[in-house]
Amino acid sequence: MRRTYLDANATEPVRPEARQAAIEALDVLGNPASVHSEGRAARRVLESARERLAAVLGVRPAAIAFTSGGTEANALAVAGFAAQGRRVLVSATEHDCVRRAVEGAEPVPVDSEGVVSLAALAERLAEDARPALVCLMLANNETGTVQPVVEAAALCRRFGALLHVDAVQGPGRVSLAEAVASADTLALSGHKAGGPKGAGALVVVGEVHPSALIRGGGQERGLRAGTEPLPAIAGLAAAVEAAEAWRRQGGAERLAGLKARLVAGLGATVPAARVVSGGAETLPNTLCLALRGVAAATQVMALDLAGVAVSAGAACSSGKVGRSHVLEAMGLGAAAGEAIRVSLPWTAAEADVDAFLDAYRAMAARLARQAA
């Protein structure tokens, strides 16, 4: 059976540039912290990756601290600033690694499209004079909803708060420039951009640094101890670099066209399917679909048996498929447990969209007959 992979928000197919960079780094013997020739060679690989990533983002290389992934990068910012006495405010649809990074994080509501309420954020910031950290993702991993990061940053400056942006879903899909210019810290993940799994980055754009969570040898300028995984880091830098070049060359627009083809195909044949966040700005590759009366787990398994890989909610939830906290925060009620995520990879083609449409239509028709 030909498989159709439409779960890019969980992990992207590896880009050739990232694969090559990781393979070359595997042949470098030394530890970047060693002072001998082999160690210096490893250090050159590490710093080259830092410089390449910094160039893509338009920041100083010293602003980048490599981590094991997006979860750790988010935790470093959130828990690291909370350790300094800051209260933490998070949008209600943040990834669990942000929501659960510290106890007592204060949720900020979103509207029915999943867009954070700036009025509610201003109220939260005004009601307590303590220094705050506001966490707002660039784009939601489940619905694709793009958040008003620039406007949130203006509120943070007004109230003396810091802004952390989870930009994990951004590379190759939307411009990162405004998020980098607005944030105090920003998190990235290698495999979400088409790199190998095992590396992420926290970009410390502002002048204030979070406290380290992992202490030891002083690597990453004291922000994250531990020997750096050179192959994954080299792959991360090459992946983000390639993803952003691909986006500027029209890659994101091509994905948006495929997404429009998918929506049009569903609208014509599966009226019971509902597009979630259809009235908001969303990522060009991401579509959240609710099918009335059908559990998300049932849909995911049926599509998998038909050769199509999609997901429900975040892939990081230990394989669980249940009600989505994102969709519940948006007020979807029962539909919060009836929605799947279709996220087109950078390799997607019309044939993949058509394969999904065929499988989804057949699934919906079969389930409707069973319910009749």
Order of alpha helices (4+ residues) and beta strands (2+ residues): beta-alpha-alpha-beta-alpha-beta-alpha-beta-alpha-beta-alpha-beta-alpha-beta-beta-alpha-alpha-beta-beta-alpha-beta-alpha-beta-alpha
